[in-house]
Amino acid sequence: MNTPTPHSLTISQLLASDGPACLIIKAQFDPLGDQDRFQPAGFPEMGHVIYDAPRTDEKGNSTAPEKVCMVDSAASMANHLETLCFTNPAAAILHPDLNGLPYVRCVTDDANGQHTRLICTTLTEGHRIASDYFLRGRLNNRSLREELRHQFGIVEISRDETYFITPENWWTIYGTIFRYDPNSLVHGVLFAKEQIKVSRLLTAHLEAFGAARVGSAGVKFDRLGKTTSGQPIFSKDEETAHRIEAIFLIDLGLLRSYGHDVNGLNGSQKRLLLELALWKVQRMLATPFRFRSGCHLRCVNRHYTTEDETVVLNPEAFGLDIQAAIRACNFGENPVNDVYYPANELFTPQTASDVVAAETSSGGTEEKSDQPEA
């Protein structure tokens, strides 16, 4: 096995045309408090996902498969990473490191009829800027969807149904999304009606190796008999594992493709996207992170490498300065855009068929419920 060679690469070298194709960060986690058990993501009647991963010995011969548990998928990890943009995710208070970063807020009427009540932001919604909370909101006297279509420069073939995108449109699409919400380019975005799909720049997975299921049970007591659930007995699944590891993959080749010569994103803009991705990863690894109630993990080891995995990078050499990267993009004094969604439309009760129709038109369920990959 080749011994990894230490290298010191700067952000500029990572972004250079002859730079590596991708940046890979591997991080090993342990449950906090020396616990053996942890709780992966799961769904009712499905439980956790455990699969048999093929393995080979030193001679390349097949051996017994290893049980691997998916602790968090790419969509779930994107959700976790986005919460790190806030000092208080529930109150949507942006982390001070990100002051000046553009994003979009959906606001509605407050008690006095002013458009100040915050509903959600593109840093919290599953479809990010492509969510209907923003696309149906009003900006500059028309919907954000209409505003974006105009700024994208795409050709409307059939009213509100079919659009044509020329190769040169993509430079404008990248630039427009960047001005409104750089985060959407980091984690990917899909405008279903316009057939505009931007893949993830940062993809992450969290898996446990040598996994074994631990089943337990509980019971809910209803001493006064005032609930409809009665006294149910429920099952609970946790896991043990030899190793819990996250892999963060930043596609540098994809990032370079967002700009070419004078077209698309410039060097400062691409640098901000890379720094934003690295800022999130390093924030997650710096202190114990609570992925869910029974899954509080701390990073015990990490290393940065490239696609050949024979090079170990020193992250201290990157020269990260997220505030300087934001300022270099000249977003202006008011980088955050508010779109207005009338309260009488936002809070009108819907039937189940209304919700299904809305999800179908927007391209699927929200990523916060594990949407299809962007």
C-alpha positions in Angstrom: 0.0 0.0 0.0 1.4 3.4 -0.9 2.3 5.7 1.9 0.4 9.0 1.6 2.5 12.0 0.6 1.9 15.2 2.6 1.1 18.2 0.5 0.3 21.9 1.2 -2.1 23.2 -1.4 -3.9 26.6 -1.2 -7.4 27.3 -2.3 -6.1 28.9 -5.5 -4.2 25.8 -6.3 -7.3 23.6 -5.7 -9.2 25.8 -8.1 -6.5 26.0 -10.8 -7.4 24.4 -14.1 -4.7 21.8 -13.5 -5.8 21.2 -10.0 -7.3 18.0 -8.6 -10.7 16.7 -9.7 -12.1 16.5 -6.2 -11.3 17.1 -2.6 -12.1 14.2 -0.2 -12.4 14.6 3.5 -12.7 11.5 5.6 -13.7 11.8 9.2 -14.1 9.1 11.9 -16.6 9.6 14.6 -17.3 8.1 18.1 -20.5 8.3 20.1 -20.2 10.9 22.8 -19.7 9.6 26.3 -18.0 6.4 25.3 -21.4 4.8 24.4 -21.5 1.7 22.3 -24.9 2.4 20.7 -26.2 5.1 18.4 -29.3 5.7 16.4 -29.1 6.0 12.6 -31.7 7.7 10.4 -34.8 5.6 9.8 -38.4 5.6 8.8 -41.5 3.9 10.3 -42.0 0.3 9.0 -38.6 0.6 7.3 -36.2 1.0 10.1 -32.5 1.6 9.4 -30.7 0.6 6.2 -28.0 -2.0 6.5 -26.4 -3.6 3.5 -23.7 -6.1 2.7 -20.6 -4.3 1.3 -18.2 -6.5 -0.7 -14.7 -6.9 0.8 -11.4 -8.4 -0.4 -8.2 -9.5 1.3 -4.7 -8.2 0.6 -4.4 -10.5 -2.4 -7.6 -9.2 -3.9 -9.7 -12.3 -3.2 -13.3 -11.9 -2.1 -14.0 -12.3 1.6 -17.1 -12.3 3.7 -19.2 -9.0 3.1 -19.2 -6.4 5.8 -22.4 -5.1 7.4 -22.6 -1.4 6.7 -25.4 0.9 8.1 -26.4 4.1 6.5 -26.4 6.6 9.4 -27.3 9.6 7.2 -27.8 9.9 3.5 -26.5 12.6 1.2 -29.8 14.5 1.5 -29.9 14.2 5.3 -26.2 15.3 5.6 -27.0 18.4 3.4 -29.7 19.3 5.9 -27.3 18.9 8.8 -24.6 21.0 7.1 -27.1 23.8 6.4 -28.1 24.0 10.1 -24.5 25.0 10.8 -25.1 28.3 8.9 -27.0 29.5 12.0 -26.2 30.2 15.6 -29.8 29.3 16.3 -31.4 27.3 13.5 -34.9 27.5 15.0 -34.8 31.3 15.1 -32.9 31.6 11.8 -30.2 33.7 13.3 -27.3 33.6 10.9 -23.8 32.7 12.1 -21.6 35.8 12.3 -19.0 34.2 10.1 -21.5 34.4 7.2 -22.6 38.0 7.6 -23.0 39.5 4.1 -23.8 36.2 2.5 -26.9 36.3 0.2 -29.9 34.1 0.8 -33.7 34.5 0.3 -36.3 34.8 3.1 -40.0 34.1 2.7 -41.9 36.6 4.8 -45.6 37.3 5.3 -47.9 39.6 7.1 -47.4 40.3 10.8 -50.1 41.3 13.3 -49.9 44.9 12.0 -50.1 44.0 8.4 -46.4 44.6 7.7 -44.4 42.1 5.7 -42.0 41.2 8.4 -43.0 37.8 9.8 -40.4 35.3 8.8 -41.6 31.9 7.5 -38.5 30.2 6.2 -35.2 30.8 4.3 -33.3 29.1 1.5 -30.9 27.9 4.1 -33.6 25.8 5.8 -36.0 24.7 3.0 -35.4 21.4 1.2 -35.6 22.7 -2.3 -33.7 25.8 -1.3 -34.3 28.7 -3.8 -36.5 26.3 -5.9 -39.0 25.9 -3.2 -42.5 27.2 -3.9 -42.3 29.2 -0.7 -39.9 31.5 -2.6 -40.9 31.0 -6.2 -44.6 31.9 -5.4 -43.5 34.9 -3.3 -43.5 38.4 -4.7 -40.3 40.3 -5.5 -40.2 43.5 -7.6 -44.0 43.3 -8.2 -43.9 39.8 -9.7 -43.3 36.3 -8.5 -39.7 35.3 -7.8 -40.2 32.5 -10.4 -41.0 35.0 -13.1 -38.1 37.2 -12.0 -35.7 34.3 -12.2 -37.0 33.1 -15.5 -36.4 36.6 -16.9 -32.9 36.8 -15.4 -32.0 33.3 -16.6 -32.8 34.4 -20.1 -34.4 31.1 -21.0 -36.9 30.9 -23.9 -40.5 30.1 -23.1 -41.9 27.7 -25.7 -45.2 26.9 -24.0 -46.7 29.2 -21.4 -45.6 28.1 -17.9 -44.9 24.6 -19.2 -42.0 24.2 -21.7 -38.7 26.1 -21.8 -35.6 26.0 -24.0 -32.2 26.5 -22.5 -29.2 27.3 -24.8 -25.6 26.5 -23.7 -24.9 30.2 -23.1 -27.9 30.4 -20.8 -26.1 28.3 -18.2 -23.5 31.0 -17.5 -26.4 33.4 -16.6 -28.2 30.7 -14.6 -25.1 30.0 -12.4 -24.5 33.7 -12.0 -28.2 34.5 -11.1 -28.4 31.7 -8.5 -25.1 32.8 -7.0 -26.4 36.4 -6.5 -29.5 35.2 -4.8 -28.3 32.2 -2.8 -24.8 30.7 -3.2 -25.8 27.9 -0.8 -28.1 26.5 -3.5 -25.0 25.9 -5.7 -23.2 24.1 -2.9 -25.9 21.6 -2.2 -27.7 21.5 -5.5 -31.0 22.8 -6.8 -33.8 21.6 -9.1 -36.3 23.9 -10.9 -38.6 21.2 -12.1 -40.9 23.2 -14.4 -37.9 24.9 -16.1 -35.9 21.6 -16.3 -32.9 23.3 -14.6 -30.9 21.0 -12.5 -27.7 21.9 -10.7 -25.9 18.9 -9.1 -24.4 18.9 -5.6 -21.0 20.5 -5.3 -20.6 19.0 -1.8 -21.9 15.5 -1.2 -21.6 13.8 2.1 -22.5 10.4 3.6 -22.3 9.0 7.1 -22.0 5.3 7.5 -21.2 2.7 10.2 -19.0 -0.3 9.4 -19.3 -3.7 11.1 -22.8 -2.7 12.1 -25.1 -4.8 14.2 -28.7 -4.1 15.2 -29.7 -3.6 18.8 -33.4 -4.0 19.4 -35.2 -2.7 22.5 -38.8 -1.8 23.4 -40.8 0.7 25.4 -44.3 1.4 26.5 -46.4 4.5 26.8 -48.6 4.8 29.9 -51.9 6.7 29.7 -52.9 6.9 33.3 -56.1 8.9 32.8 -57.2 7.5 29.5 -57.5 10.8 27.8 -55.6 10.1 24.6 -56.5 7.9 21.6 -53.2 6.0 21.6 -54.1 3.9 24.7 -51.1 2.1 26.1 -49.0 1.0 23.1 -45.8 -1.0 23.2 -43.3 0.2 20.7 -40.0 -1.1 19.3 -36.8 0.9 19.1 -33.7 0.0 17.0 -30.2 1.2 17.5 -26.8 0.1 16.2 -23.3 -0.8 17.2 -20.4 -0.6 14.9 -16.6 -1.0 14.7 -16.2 2.3 13.0 -18.4 5.3 12.1 -17.1 7.4 9.2 -18.3 10.4 7.2 -17.0 11.1 3.7 -17.3 14.6 2.3 -16.6 14.9 -1.4 -16.2 18.4 -3.0 -16.4 18.2 -6.8 -13.7 20.7 -7.9 -14.2 19.8 -11.6 -17.8 20.7 -11.3 -17.0 24.0 -9.6 -14.5 25.0 -12.3 -17.2 24.3 -14.9 -19.4 27.2 -13.4 -17.1 29.8 -15.0 -14.9 30.0 -18.1 -12.9 33.1 -19.1 -15.4 36.0 -18.8 -18.5 33.7 -18.7 -20.2 32.5 -15.6 -18.7 32.7 -12.2 -15.3 34.4 -11.7 -12.5 33.3 -9.5 -13.7 35.1 -6.4 -17.2 33.6 -6.7 -15.9 30.1 -7.2 -13.6 30.6 -4.2 -16.5 31.6 -2.0 -18.4 28.4 -3.0 -15.4 26.3 -2.1 -14.7 28.1 1.2 -18.4 27.9 2.1 -18.4 24.1 1.6 -15.2 23.7 3.6 -16.4 26.1 6.3 -19.5 23.9 6.9 -17.5 20.7 7.0 -14.9 22.1 9.4 -17.7 23.4 11.6 -19.3 20.0 11.8 -16.0 18.3 12.7 -14.8 20.9 15.2 -17.2 20.1 18.0 -19.5 17.2 18.9 -22.5 17.2 16.5 -26.0 15.9 17.4 -27.3 14.2 14.3 -30.5 13.2 16.2 -31.5 12.5 19.8 -29.7 9.2 20.0 -26.8 10.0 17.7 -24.5 12.5 19.4 -21.1 12.0 17.8 -17.6 13.6 18.0 -14.9 13.6 15.3 -11.8 11.7 16.5 -9.8 11.6 13.3 -9.9 13.3 9.9 -7.8 13.6 6.8 -8.0 15.6 3.6 -7.0 14.0 0.3 -7.6 14.1 -3.5 -9.0 11.5 -5.9 -5.9 9.3 -6.0 -5.8 9.1 -2.2 -2.0 9.0 -2.1 -1.8 12.7 -1.2 -2.6 14.0 2.3 -3.5 17.7 2.3 -2.8 20.1 5.2 -6.1 22.1 5.7 -4.1 24.9 7.5 -2.4 25.7 4.1 -5.8 26.4 2.5 -5.8 29.9 3.9 -9.5 29.9 4.6 -11.1 33.3 5.4 -14.9 33.1 4.7 -15.5 36.7 5.6 -12.8 37.9 3.1 -14.3 35.6 0.5 -17.7 37.1 1.0 -16.5 40.7 0.8 -14.5 39.9 -2.4 -17.8 39.1 -4.2 -19.2 42.6 -3.6 -22.7 41.6 -2.8 -23.6 45.1 -1.6 -25.2 46.4 1.6 -28.4 44.4 1.4 -27.5 40.9 0.1 -30.6 39.2 1.7 -33.8 39.3 -0.4 -37.2 39.0 1.1 -40.1 37.6 -1.0 -43.6 38.3 0.2 -46.2 35.5 0.4 -49.6 36.8 1.5 -50.8 35.3 4.8 -54.3 34.7 3.4 -52.8 32.4 0.7 -50.1 30.9 2.9 -52.3 29.8 5.7 -55.4 28.7 3.7 -56.3 25.2 4.7 -55.5 22.6 2.0 -56.9 19.2 1.2 -54.6 16.2 0.8 -55.0 16.4 -3.0 -53.9 20.0 -3.0 -50.7 19.1 -1.3 -50.0 16.2 -3.6 -50.6 18.4 -6.7 -48.2 21.1 -5.3 -45.5 18.6 -4.6 -45.8 17.1 -8.1 -45.6 20.5 -9.8 -42.5 21.5 -7.7 -40.6 18.3 -8.5 -41.1 16.0 -5.6 -41.1 16.0 -1.8 -38.9 18.3 0.2 -35.3 17.3 0.9 -36.0 17.7 4.6 -37.9 14.5 4.0 -35.1 13.0 1.8 -36.0 14.5 -1.6 -34.6 12.9 -4.8 -31.0 13.7 -5.4 -30.4 17.1 -7.1 
